[in-house]
Protein backbone atom coordinates (compact mmCIF):
# COMPACT_ATOMS: atom_id res chain seq x y z
CA UNK A 1 0.00 0.00 0.00
CA UNK A 2 2.81 2.38 0.90
CA UNK A 3 4.42 1.76 -2.51
CA UNK A 4 1.13 2.57 -4.24
CA UNK A 5 0.88 5.90 -2.39
CA UNK A 6 4.51 6.79 -3.22
CA UNK A 7 3.96 5.80 -6.85
CA UNK A 8 0.78 7.92 -7.01
CA UNK A 9 2.60 10.93 -5.55
CA UNK A 10 5.45 10.53 -8.05
CA UNK A 11 2.99 10.38 -10.93
CA UNK A 12 1.25 13.54 -9.69
CA UNK A 13 4.58 15.35 -9.39
CA UNK A 14 5.55 14.33 -12.93
CA UNK A 15 2.19 15.44 -14.31
CA UNK A 16 2.32 18.78 -12.54
CA UNK A 17 5.87 19.43 -13.73
CA UNK A 18 4.76 18.67 -17.31
CA UNK A 19 2.01 21.26 -16.95
CA UNK A 20 4.54 23.83 -15.78
CA UNK A 21 6.76 23.15 -18.79
CA UNK A 22 3.88 23.88 -21.14
CA UNK A 23 3.25 27.17 -19.33
CA UNK A 24 6.88 28.21 -19.91
CA UNK A 25 6.13 28.76 -23.61
CA UNK A 26 5.70 32.15 -25.25
CA UNK A 27 3.15 32.12 -28.10
CA UNK A 28 3.90 32.95 -31.71
CA UNK A 29 3.56 36.70 -32.34
CA UNK A 30 3.75 39.37 -35.01
CA UNK A 31 4.97 42.91 -34.34
CA UNK A 32 4.51 45.46 -37.09
CA UNK A 33 5.82 48.96 -36.54
CA UNK A 34 7.10 51.98 -38.41
CA UNK A 35 9.49 54.83 -37.70
CA UNK A 36 9.92 58.20 -39.41
CA UNK A 37 13.58 58.68 -38.53
CA UNK A 38 15.33 55.72 -40.20
CA UNK A 39 16.44 54.45 -43.57
CA UNK A 40 18.08 51.42 -45.16
CA UNK A 41 21.53 51.47 -46.72
CA UNK A 42 22.60 48.81 -49.19
CA UNK A 43 26.19 47.80 -49.85
CA UNK A 44 27.21 45.14 -52.32
CA UNK A 45 29.54 42.49 -50.87
CA UNK A 46 31.96 41.51 -53.67
CA UNK A 47 33.27 38.48 -51.78
CA UNK A 48 29.85 36.84 -51.37
CA UNK A 49 28.27 38.59 -54.38
CA UNK A 50 25.18 39.82 -52.56
CA UNK A 51 23.72 42.90 -50.90
CA UNK A 52 24.17 43.71 -47.22
CA UNK A 53 21.47 45.84 -45.64
CA UNK A 54 21.79 48.16 -42.64
CA UNK A 55 19.21 50.28 -40.85
CA UNK A 56 20.56 53.71 -39.92
CA UNK A 57 19.19 57.06 -38.72
CA UNK A 58 17.74 58.98 -41.62
CA UNK A 59 14.69 60.76 -43.02
CA UNK A 60 12.59 57.95 -44.51
CA UNK A 61 9.58 56.03 -43.21
CA UNK A 62 10.85 52.60 -42.22
CA UNK A 63 8.39 49.70 -41.93
CA UNK A 64 9.34 46.53 -40.08
CA UNK A 65 7.34 43.29 -39.94
CA UNK A 66 8.68 40.89 -37.31
CA UNK A 67 7.13 37.41 -37.01
CA UNK A 68 8.55 35.31 -34.18
CA UNK A 69 7.62 31.71 -33.55
CA UNK A 70 6.54 30.18 -30.28
CA UNK A 71 9.38 29.64 -27.85
CA UNK A 72 9.53 27.39 -24.82
CA UNK A 73 12.04 27.97 -22.05
CA UNK A 74 12.49 24.23 -21.58
CA UNK A 75 13.45 23.59 -25.23
CA UNK A 76 16.90 24.62 -26.39
CA UNK A 77 17.27 26.23 -29.82
CA UNK A 78 13.56 26.38 -30.68
CA UNK A 79 13.51 30.13 -31.33
CA UNK A 80 12.93 31.31 -34.88
CA UNK A 81 11.58 34.32 -36.67
CA UNK A 82 11.52 36.34 -39.81
CA UNK A 83 11.46 40.01 -40.62
CA UNK A 84 10.69 42.10 -43.65
CA UNK A 85 11.91 45.70 -43.69
CA UNK A 86 11.37 48.42 -46.30
CA UNK A 87 11.37 52.21 -46.59
CA UNK A 88 9.34 54.87 -48.38
CA UNK A 89 9.66 58.64 -48.75
CA UNK A 90 8.83 60.61 -45.63
CA UNK A 91 5.94 62.73 -47.00
CA UNK A 92 3.96 59.92 -48.63
CA UNK A 93 0.50 58.80 -47.38
CA UNK A 94 -0.39 56.16 -49.99
CA UNK A 95 1.85 53.88 -52.02
CA UNK A 96 1.99 50.74 -54.15
CA UNK A 97 5.21 49.18 -55.41
CA UNK A 98 4.98 46.37 -57.97
CA UNK A 99 7.82 44.04 -59.00
CA UNK A 100 10.98 46.00 -59.96
CA UNK A 101 9.59 49.14 -58.27
CA UNK A 102 10.10 47.36 -54.93
CA UNK A 103 13.84 47.92 -55.38
CA UNK A 104 13.16 51.63 -54.67
CA UNK A 105 12.18 50.64 -51.10
CA UNK A 106 15.47 48.82 -50.32
CA UNK A 107 13.22 46.01 -49.10
CA UNK A 108 14.89 42.98 -47.57
CA UNK A 109 13.83 39.76 -45.85
CA UNK A 110 15.78 37.94 -43.16
CA UNK A 111 15.20 34.86 -41.03
CA UNK A 112 16.71 34.51 -37.57
CA UNK A 113 17.02 31.70 -35.06
CA UNK A 114 19.22 28.78 -34.14
CA UNK A 115 18.76 26.74 -37.31
CA UNK A 116 18.66 29.29 -40.14
CA UNK A 117 21.31 30.96 -42.27
CA UNK A 118 20.59 34.60 -41.24
CA UNK A 119 21.03 35.66 -44.87
CA UNK A 120 19.46 38.90 -46.05
CA UNK A 121 17.38 38.44 -49.21
CA UNK A 122 16.42 41.30 -51.47
CA UNK A 123 12.96 41.49 -52.94
CA UNK A 124 11.98 42.54 -56.43
CA UNK A 125 8.88 40.47 -57.22
CA UNK A 126 5.37 41.04 -55.93
CA UNK A 127 3.49 43.94 -54.40
CA UNK A 128 3.86 46.17 -51.34
CA UNK A 129 0.94 48.54 -50.68
CA UNK A 130 0.42 51.03 -47.89
CA UNK A 131 -2.17 53.50 -46.72
CA UNK A 132 -1.83 55.93 -43.83
CA UNK A 133 -4.86 55.46 -41.57
CA UNK A 134 -4.07 58.03 -38.87
CA UNK A 135 -1.19 59.98 -37.36
CA UNK A 136 0.44 56.80 -36.02
CA UNK A 137 -1.16 53.91 -38.00
CA UNK A 138 -0.61 52.44 -41.45
CA UNK A 139 -2.29 49.54 -43.22
CA UNK A 140 0.30 47.53 -45.12
CA UNK A 141 -0.44 44.68 -47.55
CA UNK A 142 2.46 42.53 -48.75
CA UNK A 143 2.55 39.74 -51.33
CA UNK A 144 6.19 39.29 -52.36
CA UNK A 145 8.75 36.65 -53.30
CA UNK A 146 12.37 36.70 -52.17
CA UNK A 147 15.25 36.45 -54.61
CA UNK A 148 17.34 33.32 -53.97
CA UNK A 149 21.05 33.62 -53.15
CA UNK A 150 22.10 30.26 -54.59
CA UNK A 151 20.79 27.85 -57.21
CA UNK A 152 19.61 25.25 -54.66
CA UNK A 153 17.44 27.74 -52.74
CA UNK A 154 13.78 28.21 -53.47
CA UNK A 155 12.32 31.71 -53.26
CA UNK A 156 10.16 32.31 -50.19
CA UNK A 157 6.67 33.75 -50.59
CA UNK A 158 5.66 36.24 -47.89
CA UNK A 159 2.05 37.41 -47.69
CA UNK A 160 0.35 39.39 -44.95
CA UNK A 161 -1.90 42.33 -44.20
CA UNK A 162 -1.06 44.21 -41.01
CA UNK A 163 -1.74 47.44 -39.19
CA UNK A 164 1.61 49.09 -38.39
CA UNK A 165 1.83 51.31 -35.31
CA UNK A 166 4.54 53.88 -34.62
N, C-alpha and C positions, 0 to 999 in steps of 0.2 A: 504494500500500500504506500509506504514511504517513497519507494522508487517511482510510483505512478504520480505522486504529488510533485516530486522533483522534476520529472519529465514534463509534466503539464506546465510547471513554472518556466522551464527552459523554453518550451514551445511558445509560450506567451511573450517571453522576453525577445525571442527571435522575431516573432510577428510584429511586435511593437517597434523594434529597431528597423525592420523593413519599411514600416510606415514612415518613420522619421527620415529614412533615406529618400523616399519619394518626395517628401516635403522640402528637401534641400535642393530642389530643381527650380531654376528660373525659367519662365515660359518664353517661347519664341516671341520676338517683338520687332516692330518696324518703327524707326524714328526718321521723320522727314522734316528737315529744317532748311532755312535759307538765311543768308547774311549779306548785307549790302556793302561790306567793307573788305571783300576778298576777291581774289582772282586766281586763275590757274596758269602756271607757266609750263611750257612744254620744251624739253630739250631732247634732241636725238642722241642716243647712245650708239656710237659707231661700233664699239666692241660687240654688243649684243644685237645690233641692228634693229632697235625699237625705240619708241618714245618713252621718256620718263616724265611723270607729271608731278608738280608740286603746287600746293596751295599756299599762297602768300597774301599779305595785306595788299589791298588794291582798291579799285573803284568800280567793281562789277558786282552784279547780283550772283551769288554762288548758291547753288541748290545741291543739297546732299541727301541722298536716300541711303539709309543704313538698315539692313535687314540682318538681325542676329538670331541664330538658332537657339533652341532650348539648351540650357546648360545645367548639369547636375554637379554639385560639389563633390559627390562621392564617385564620380567617373572622371578619370584623368583623360585629358586631350579630347574632350567631346565638343569643345567650343568651335564655332564656325560662324561665318557671316559673309556678307557681300555689301559693297557700296557702289553707288553710281553717283558721280559728281559732274556737274556742268555749270557753265556761267552764261549770263546774258548781259546786255548793256544795262546800265544803271537806271535809265529813265523809261524803260519799256514797261508796259502793263499787259500786253498780250503778245504771244509769239507762237510760231509753229516752224520747226526745222524738220526738213524731210531729206533723208539720204545724205548726200554729200554736204548739204547745208549744216548738218550736225557738226562737221569739223570746225565751224565758226564758234562753237560753244566750248571747245577744248574738252569735250566730254570723255570721261574714262570710267572704266569698270574695274573693280578689284575685289578678289576674294581674300578672306583672312581666316586664320585658324591653324590648328596643329597639323592638318593633313592636306593643305593646299599650297600652291606654288607662290602665292602673293604677287603674281605678275599683274601689271597694269595693262589693260586692253583698251585700245582706242575704239571708238564707235563711229561708223559712217553710214550705217544702213538702218532704216526705220524712221520713226517719228518721235519727236519730243514737242509737246504742246504745253503751254502755260497761260493761265489767266489770273490776274490779280483780283482777289475777292474782297479784300479790305486792306487796311494799313499794314497789317502783319500776317495776312494769309494769302496763299496762292494755291490754286488747283493745278496740279501737274499730271499729265497723262503721258506715259512712256510705253512705246512698243518698238524696241530696238534689238539689234543683233551685234554681238561683239565681233571684232576682226581677230582671227586666230594668229598666234605668234609662230606656230610651227605647222608643218603639213599634217601631223598626226592629231592635232587638236580640232575639235568641232566647235563652231561658233556657239555661243550661249545666247539664248533668247531671253530678254528681260522685258516683262510687261507688268505694269501696275498703274493705278490711278490713286493719288494721294493728295491730301491737304497738307501743305508745308506751312509751318509756323516759324516766325522769326524768334 
